[in-house]
Amino acid sequence: MLQSKSRAWVVVDRNAILHNVEEIKKLLDEKTKIMAVVKANAYGHGDCVVAKLLENNGIDTFAVSSVDEALTLRRAGITKDILILGYTPEVHFHFLVEENLIQNFLSLEYAKKLDEFAAMSDVLIRGHIKVDTGMGRLGIRYVDDDKNYDAIRSVYALPHLRSEGIFSHFSVADELDEDNLAYTAHQSELFDEVILRLKEDKIDVGCTHIQNSYGVLNYKMKHDYVRPGLLLLGVTSDRAIPIRSHPDFIPALSWYANVSCVKTVHAGSNISYGRHYKATSDQKIATVSIGYADGVPRAASNSGMHVLIHGVRCPIIGNVCMDQMMVDVSGIDNVCEGDRVTLVGKDQDEVIFIDEWSQLIHTINNDMLCRITNRVPRFYTVLK
Ligand SMILES: Cc1ncc(COP(=O)(O)O)c(C=O)c1O
């Protein structure tokens, strides 16, 4: 186990990520490839390291949310294709060309603006056309009562754009009730319909993709790419959500801090800001070197949430502070300064999944993982 000298730290298991890639492949048609979604710093895991690992292991396309994230990957030496899933402001259009990036052609108006820029600069801009089949976010609308087929076709015809692909996005691929199953199936049908119409019009559609992680877990489809983010990291949005397939994913991220101080306080003693915890007896407490500025939700204060020390669950007591928090270690032998505290991960026979933190603050793992702040250094396991 990596033991850091930092006050708080994350360990990302690179072998787990490679294992998860193989597990994802088992769910795919043999011709379908993985476009690795590494936006938001690879959901807090470190986009450059994760992308480099994947690039070295056969992944040939990445997706990020913004041109800034794409530039970060290029500066880290990622040479393979990068699709920007979000909006790029006009002042940054030049980066698309200079860094050989693929832009989301997210509306006809936006595509025309890119085409104009490309014409003036005498360049071609690469992109994938986004079709909104029911997510209601980015993309040219193509739903039952609003099928803007001509707009989609027009983007393919813009002379200074190279439309190399077409894609859509599911909004409820994680829901398995009848209504939502039908909704996802219909999104898929609409996407297939657009592709078919384009092909009938003799347009080379390029590559196609629609499945995010839950799309992969719950649906079998035959597109050129799938776009998982979470699954690469070995987690789903919420372990409690039922899924149709059960691959053997390994969570890649563990989260740690140190015990900084141990003391015994007498019954009635107040702990932390606000005096919201009062010792009920003589209690041994450990101060832990992590707080809300590291991403620990302040809602964990006096909430019954635990961390692991010496393989034992220890409740967080009193308010979580900016850089520190206190836990009850009464009854645990030999706890001392420098001992490792596990917030997420395994310690002996006990394990805390990221889900426990997510549930505490009523959110999903995607969100909770992104909340671990940048001041927490990320360390990476050696490859086997
Ligand atoms: C357009 C798009 N595709 C793919 C993904 C990856 O989603 P997930 O991490 O659930 O696989 C996202 C993430 O939000 C997204 O916005």
The ligand as a Gaussian input file, in Angstrom:
#p B3LYP/6-31G(d) Opt

LIG

0 1
 C      -22.079000      13.527000     -23.608000
 C      -21.531000      12.575000     -22.572000
 N      -21.126000      11.366000     -22.947000
 C      -20.628000      10.489000     -22.063000
 C      -20.531000      10.795000     -20.724000
 C      -19.983000       9.770000     -19.755000
 O      -20.934000       9.425000     -18.807000
 P      -20.662000       8.282000     -17.735000
 O      -19.580000       8.762000     -16.857000
 O      -21.945000       8.105000     -17.038000
 O      -20.238000       7.096000     -18.501000
 C      -20.957000      12.045000     -20.286000
 C      -20.866000      12.381000     -18.867000
 O      -21.578000      13.086000     -18.263000
 C      -21.473000      12.968000     -21.235000
 O      -21.894000      14.182000     -20.867000

